[in-house]
Amino acid sequence: MAYAAIPLLDPALPPIIAALPLGLIAAQRKAFDPAKLVGGGVAMIVLPWVMTWLVEWLRPMPLAYVTVIWGLYFAGFLMILRTGAQVGMLIVVITVLISVMGMHGNATVETLRDGFTQAGVVTLVVGPIVYLIIPARTGEKHLDDPVPGQGNTVTGAIIRATVLLGLSFWLYAVMQPSDMMMAVIAAMVLVFPTRHAVFSEAFQRMRATVYGAAMALGILMLFILSPHLPLVLGLIFLGGLWFGQKMMFGPQPSMVYQYAFSVALALIAGALSTQDLGYATFTRIILTLIGAFTAAFTVALLDALTGWQTPRPEKPA
């Protein structure tokens, strides 16, 4: 359904339309939760507009620009480390994408903003239809179980915000605007409270990237042999069915397969529009290896040096 919306909307960034609705719908996990779906879709519309306005206003003042972006990173990470809230992750990801795109100019960041708006609208339309056609077998709604960090979370947030700021400049230097959705893979490895979780998440992102790229390559090779839209849509459906089964019964954590399908959708949409599959796949893998692992290693090293995760002893009454 998301792919069917692409020719109707004719977006400048088709990978966002292809991948974003999947992420928000798959996050439902169990029974349909209208509040979560609507809240996620609306947030994906409102936050990019607010961030775009802020970036365009601050871009002529580089020092203020960098300071405010670091402050938003810090606020998002502090929220994550203290409460484990998903809102903090959303703030971090949106700030990364909009701020880096903003360095390329107002026209570029407004294109990304419009892409998020279109994807949010598609999510709000497609999500309820999916659950109407194929309702969940359970009436139980999925409840997130956030795991807050312990110790001096302010220090942990400072470390992650600073590392992510450096990573943002690296993304600006090496990435093309059309590939900025790949930045999420690198940014997301920093949002987990423990050193073990940071490296575990980095490996999961790498594994998901390889799975998704392999599926995208196979689908596009078959599409080249028989270039008909129903064929590629049918293959995408079968690929999603396979990843969905693996989310429930596969040996890897469920998020690996969810991210892998998002990667495959973004690559296929990009290859069918403007991107070259080989370049996009190569860039994703290099970004994950260099960006995510370097950032994860730096965060883990600084965490070990500062020891902020050690719980503070309680004061006697």
C-alpha positions as CSV (number, residue, x, y, z in Angstrom):
1,M,0.0,0.0,0.0
2,A,2.9,2.4,0.8
3,Y,4.4,1.6,-2.6
4,A,1.0,2.2,-4.3
5,A,1.0,5.7,-2.7
6,I,4.4,6.6,-4.3
7,P,3.1,7.2,-7.9
8,L,0.0,9.0,-6.5
9,L,2.0,11.4,-4.3
10,D,5.1,11.6,-6.6
11,P,7.4,12.3,-3.6
12,A,10.9,13.7,-3.9
13,L,12.2,11.1,-1.5
14,P,10.3,7.8,-2.2
15,P,12.4,5.8,0.4
16,I,10.7,7.7,3.2
17,I,7.2,6.9,1.9
18,A,8.2,3.2,1.6
19,A,9.9,2.7,4.9
20,L,8.4,5.0,7.5
21,P,4.8,3.6,7.5
22,L,6.2,0.1,8.0
23,G,8.1,1.1,11.1
24,L,5.1,2.8,12.8
25,I,2.7,0.0,11.8
26,A,5.1,-2.8,12.8
27,A,5.6,-1.1,16.2
28,Q,2.0,-2.0,17.0
29,R,3.1,-5.7,17.4
30,K,-0.2,-6.9,18.8
31,A,-3.8,-5.5,18.7
32,F,-4.5,-2.2,16.9
33,D,-3.7,0.8,19.1
34,P,-5.2,3.9,17.4
35,A,-3.6,6.3,19.9
36,K,-0.1,5.0,19.3
37,L,-0.5,4.9,15.5
38,V,-2.1,8.4,15.3
39,G,0.4,9.8,17.8
40,G,3.3,8.4,15.9
41,G,2.0,9.6,12.5
42,V,1.2,13.1,13.9
43,A,4.6,13.3,15.6
44,M,6.3,12.5,12.3
45,I,4.5,15.4,10.7
46,V,4.7,18.0,13.5
47,L,8.3,17.5,14.7
48,P,10.0,17.9,11.2
49,W,8.0,21.1,10.7
50,V,9.2,22.5,14.0
51,M,12.8,21.4,13.5
52,T,12.8,22.8,9.9
53,W,11.7,26.2,11.2
54,L,14.4,26.1,13.9
55,V,17.2,25.0,11.5
56,E,16.3,27.6,8.9
57,W,16.3,30.3,11.6
58,L,19.6,29.2,13.2
59,R,21.6,28.2,10.1
60,P,23.0,31.8,9.5
61,M,24.5,31.6,13.0
62,P,26.8,28.6,13.0
63,L,27.7,28.7,16.7
64,A,24.1,29.0,17.8
65,Y,23.1,26.3,15.3
66,V,25.6,23.8,16.7
67,T,24.8,24.7,20.3
68,V,21.1,24.3,19.9
69,I,21.5,21.0,18.0
70,W,23.7,19.6,20.8
71,G,21.2,20.8,23.3
72,L,18.4,18.8,21.6
73,Y,20.6,15.7,21.4
74,F,21.3,16.1,25.1
75,A,17.6,16.5,26.0
76,G,16.7,13.5,23.9
77,F,19.4,11.2,25.4
78,L,18.7,12.4,28.9
79,M,15.0,11.4,28.4
80,I,16.1,8.0,27.1
81,L,18.6,7.3,29.9
82,R,16.3,8.4,32.7
83,T,13.0,6.9,31.6
84,G,13.7,4.8,28.5
85,A,10.9,6.8,26.7
86,Q,10.5,6.3,22.9
87,V,9.9,10.0,22.6
88,G,13.5,10.7,23.3
89,M,14.5,8.4,20.5
90,L,12.2,10.2,18.1
91,I,13.6,13.6,19.1
92,V,17.2,12.3,18.5
93,V,16.4,10.8,15.1
94,I,14.4,13.7,13.8
95,T,17.1,16.2,15.0
96,V,19.8,14.2,13.3
97,L,18.0,14.1,9.9
98,I,16.8,17.6,9.9
99,S,19.9,19.2,11.2
100,V,22.3,17.4,8.8
101,M,19.9,18.1,5.8
102,G,19.7,21.7,7.0
103,M,23.5,22.1,6.4
104,H,22.8,21.5,2.7
105,G,20.4,24.5,2.4
106,N,16.8,25.4,3.0
107,A,15.5,23.8,-0.2
108,T,17.0,20.4,0.8
109,V,15.6,20.4,4.4
110,E,12.2,21.5,3.2
111,T,12.2,18.5,0.8
112,L,12.9,16.2,3.7
113,R,10.2,17.9,5.8
114,D,7.6,17.4,3.0
115,G,8.7,13.8,2.7
116,F,8.0,13.2,6.4
117,T,4.6,14.9,6.0
118,Q,3.7,12.7,3.1
119,A,4.9,9.6,5.0
120,G,2.9,10.6,8.1
121,V,-0.3,11.0,6.1
122,V,0.3,7.6,4.3
123,T,0.7,6.0,7.8
124,L,-2.5,7.5,9.1
125,V,-4.4,6.1,6.1
126,V,-2.7,2.8,5.6
127,G,-2.4,1.7,9.2
128,P,-6.1,1.4,10.0
129,I,-6.7,-0.3,6.6
130,V,-4.1,-2.9,7.3
131,Y,-5.7,-3.8,10.6
132,L,-9.2,-3.8,9.1
133,I,-8.2,-6.2,6.3
134,I,-6.0,-8.4,8.5
135,P,-7.1,-7.9,12.2
136,A,-4.8,-9.2,15.0
137,R,-5.7,-12.5,16.6
138,T,-5.3,-10.9,20.1
139,G,-7.2,-8.1,21.8
140,E,-4.1,-7.3,23.9
141,K,-2.3,-4.2,23.1
142,H,1.5,-4.1,23.0
143,L,3.0,-2.2,25.9
144,D,6.5,-0.9,25.7
145,D,8.8,-1.9,28.5
146,P,11.4,0.9,28.7
147,V,14.6,0.2,30.7
148,P,16.0,3.3,32.3
149,G,19.7,3.7,33.0
150,Q,21.3,4.0,36.4
151,G,23.9,6.3,37.8
152,N,24.7,9.8,36.6
153,T,22.6,10.0,33.5
154,V,23.6,13.6,32.8
155,T,27.1,12.5,32.1
156,G,25.8,9.7,29.9
157,A,23.7,12.1,27.9
158,I,26.6,14.6,27.5
159,I,28.8,11.8,26.1
160,R,26.2,10.6,23.6
161,A,25.2,14.1,22.5
162,T,28.8,15.1,21.9
163,V,29.6,11.9,20.0
164,L,26.4,12.2,17.9
165,L,27.3,15.9,17.1
166,G,30.6,14.7,15.7
167,L,28.9,11.9,13.8
168,S,26.5,14.5,12.3
169,F,29.3,16.5,10.8
170,W,30.7,13.2,9.4
171,L,27.3,12.4,7.8
172,Y,27.2,15.9,6.3
173,A,30.7,15.4,4.8
174,V,30.2,12.0,3.2
175,M,26.5,11.5,2.6
176,Q,24.3,12.7,-0.3
177,P,20.9,14.3,0.7
178,S,19.0,11.5,-1.0
179,D,20.7,8.9,1.3
180,M,20.0,10.7,4.6
181,M,17.6,8.0,5.8
182,M,20.7,5.8,6.3
183,A,21.7,8.2,9.1
184,V,19.1,6.6,11.4
185,I,21.1,3.3,11.5
186,A,24.2,5.1,12.8
187,A,22.3,7.4,15.3
188,M,20.1,4.7,16.8
189,V,23.0,2.7,18.2
190,L,23.7,5.4,20.8
191,V,20.3,5.5,22.5
192,F,20.9,2.4,24.7
193,P,22.0,2.8,28.3
194,T,24.7,0.1,28.7
195,R,28.0,-0.5,26.9
196,H,26.8,-4.1,26.1
197,A,23.6,-2.8,24.6
198,V,25.4,-0.3,22.5
199,F,27.6,-2.9,20.8
200,S,24.7,-5.4,20.6
201,E,22.6,-2.8,18.9
202,A,25.4,-2.0,16.5
203,F,25.7,-5.6,15.5
204,Q,22.0,-5.9,15.1
205,R,21.9,-2.8,12.7
206,M,24.7,-4.4,10.7
207,R,22.9,-7.7,10.4
208,A,19.6,-6.0,9.5
209,T,21.4,-4.0,6.8
210,V,22.9,-7.1,5.2
211,Y,19.6,-9.0,5.4
212,G,17.6,-6.0,3.8
213,A,20.2,-5.4,1.1
214,A,20.3,-9.0,0.1
215,M,16.5,-9.1,-0.2
216,A,16.4,-5.9,-2.1
217,L,19.1,-7.2,-4.5
218,G,17.2,-10.4,-5.1
219,I,13.9,-8.6,-5.8
220,L,15.4,-6.1,-8.1
221,M,17.3,-8.8,-10.1
222,L,14.0,-10.6,-10.7
223,F,12.4,-7.2,-11.6
224,I,15.1,-6.6,-14.2
225,L,14.2,-10.0,-15.8
226,S,10.5,-9.1,-15.8
227,P,9.9,-5.4,-15.3
228,H,6.3,-5.4,-14.3
229,L,5.0,-3.5,-11.2
230,P,2.7,-6.3,-10.0
231,L,5.7,-8.6,-9.9
232,V,7.8,-6.3,-7.7
233,L,4.8,-5.7,-5.4
234,G,4.2,-9.4,-5.0
235,L,7.8,-10.0,-4.2
236,I,7.8,-7.2,-1.6
237,F,4.7,-8.8,-0.1
238,L,6.4,-12.2,0.1
239,G,9.5,-10.6,1.5
240,G,7.5,-8.8,4.2
241,L,5.7,-12.1,5.0
242,W,9.0,-13.8,5.5
243,F,10.4,-11.1,7.7
244,G,7.2,-11.0,9.7
245,Q,7.4,-14.7,10.4
246,K,11.0,-14.3,11.4
247,M,10.0,-11.5,13.8
248,M,7.9,-14.0,15.7
249,F,9.9,-17.2,15.3
250,G,13.4,-16.2,14.1
251,P,16.7,-16.7,16.1
252,Q,17.5,-13.0,16.0
253,P,15.7,-10.2,18.0
254,S,12.5,-9.1,16.3
255,M,13.8,-5.6,15.7
256,V,16.5,-7.1,13.4
257,Y,13.9,-8.3,10.9
258,Q,11.8,-5.2,11.2
259,Y,14.8,-3.0,10.4
260,A,15.9,-5.3,7.6
261,F,12.5,-5.0,5.9
262,S,12.7,-1.2,6.3
263,V,16.1,-1.3,4.7
264,A,14.9,-3.4,1.8
265,L,11.9,-1.2,1.2
266,A,14.0,2.0,1.2
267,L,16.6,0.5,-1.2
268,I,14.0,-0.8,-3.6
269,A,12.1,2.5,-3.7
270,G,15.4,4.4,-4.2
271,A,16.6,2.1,-6.9
272,L,13.3,2.3,-8.8
273,S,13.4,6.1,-8.6
274,T,16.8,7.8,-8.7
275,Q,19.3,5.9,-6.6
276,D,21.7,3.2,-7.8
277,L,21.2,0.0,-5.7
278,G,24.9,-0.9,-5.6
279,Y,25.9,2.6,-4.4
280,A,23.0,2.8,-1.8
281,T,23.8,-0.7,-0.4
282,F,27.5,0.0,-0.2
283,T,26.9,3.3,1.5
284,R,24.5,1.8,4.0
285,I,27.0,-0.9,5.0
286,I,29.9,1.5,5.1
287,L,27.9,3.9,7.2
288,T,26.9,1.1,9.6
289,L,30.5,-0.2,9.9
290,I,32.4,3.1,10.2
291,G,29.7,5.4,11.7
292,A,27.9,3.1,14.0
293,F,30.8,1.1,15.3
294,T,33.1,4.1,15.7
295,A,30.3,5.9,17.6
296,A,29.5,2.9,19.7
297,F,33.2,2.3,20.5
298,T,33.7,6.0,21.5
299,V,30.6,6.0,23.7
300,A,31.6,2.7,25.3
301,L,35.1,4.0,26.0
302,L,33.9,7.2,27.5
303,D,31.3,5.4,29.6
304,A,34.1,3.1,30.9
305,L,36.4,6.1,31.7
306,T,33.7,8.1,33.5
307,G,32.0,5.2,35.2
308,W,28.7,7.1,35.2
309,Q,26.6,4.0,35.1
310,T,27.5,3.0,38.7
311,P,24.5,3.6,40.9
312,R,25.0,6.3,43.5
313,P,24.9,5.0,47.1
314,E,21.7,6.0,48.9
315,K,22.2,8.5,51.7
316,P,21.3,7.2,55.1
317,A,18.0,8.6,56.6
